[in-house]
């Protein structure tokens, strides 16, 4: 025996937390994508703030994608582990 153990419930909880973080990141990106909330003053300040917030939103979108992919990988790992565990347990039952 390898000594490695996996708790599917812990993997499910990790996936749930990643899903929540993904939703939170997506909400933040949506707010930033709106840009400045009105005129911020003379000299192109509004345009600069708009550009900056759009750039930040684009970076956050990348983080969103990475978190979503991590969530999917954790769920797939949990499913693979529980599938193998069930097959192994079933093989003892079958004799």
N, C-alpha and C positions, 0 to 999 in steps of 0.2 A: 504494500500500500504506500502511496506517495506521501501521505500526510497532509495533502492539500484538501481543504474543505471549502465548499461554497454554500452560502445561505441564500436560496432563491428569494426569500422575503427581503433580505437586505438589498439584493440586486433590484427587486421591484421598487423598493423605497428610493434607491439611488436614481432609477429611471424616472420616478415621479418627481423628484426634486429637480432633475435636469429638465423635465417637461415644464415645470413651473418657471424655472430660470429662463427657458426659451420664450415662454409667454411674456415674462417681464421685459426681456431684452427687446422683443418685437414691439411692445407698447412704447418703450423708450425711443426706439427708432422712429416710430410713427410720429411721435411728438416732435422729435428733432427735424424730421423731414418737412414739417410745416413751415420751418424757418422762423424768422422774427415775427413777433405778434404786433405788427404795426410799425410806424415810423419811429426809428430810434435816434433820429437827429440828422444834422447836416453832414455833408462831406462824405457821403457814401457809406456811413456806418451801417445802415440797414442792409445794404447789399453785401458788405463784408460778413456781417453776422449770418445772413442767409447762406452764403457760400460755406462758411465754417460749420454751421449746423448740418448742412447737407453732406459735407465731407464726413462729419462724425456719424451721421446716420448710415452712410455707406460702410464705414468701418464696423459699426454695430451690427449691420446686416450680415457681415462676414462672421462675426461671433455667433450670431443667431444660427447660421448654417452649421457651424461647428458643434454647437450645443445640441441641435436637433440630430445631427449625425451620431453624436456620442450617446444620446438617449436611445436611438435605434440599435446601436451596437450593444449597449447594456441589456436591452430587452432580448435581443437575439442570443446573447450569451446565456441569459437566464433560461430562455426557452430550450436552448441546446443542452444545457446542464440538466434541467428537469427531464427532458426527453431521454437522455442517456441513463439517468438515475432510474427512471421508470422501466426502461428496457432491461437494465441489469437486475433490478428487483424482480421483474417478471421472469427472468431466466432462472432464478432460484426457485420460483413457484412451479415452473414447468419441469423442473427436475434435471 
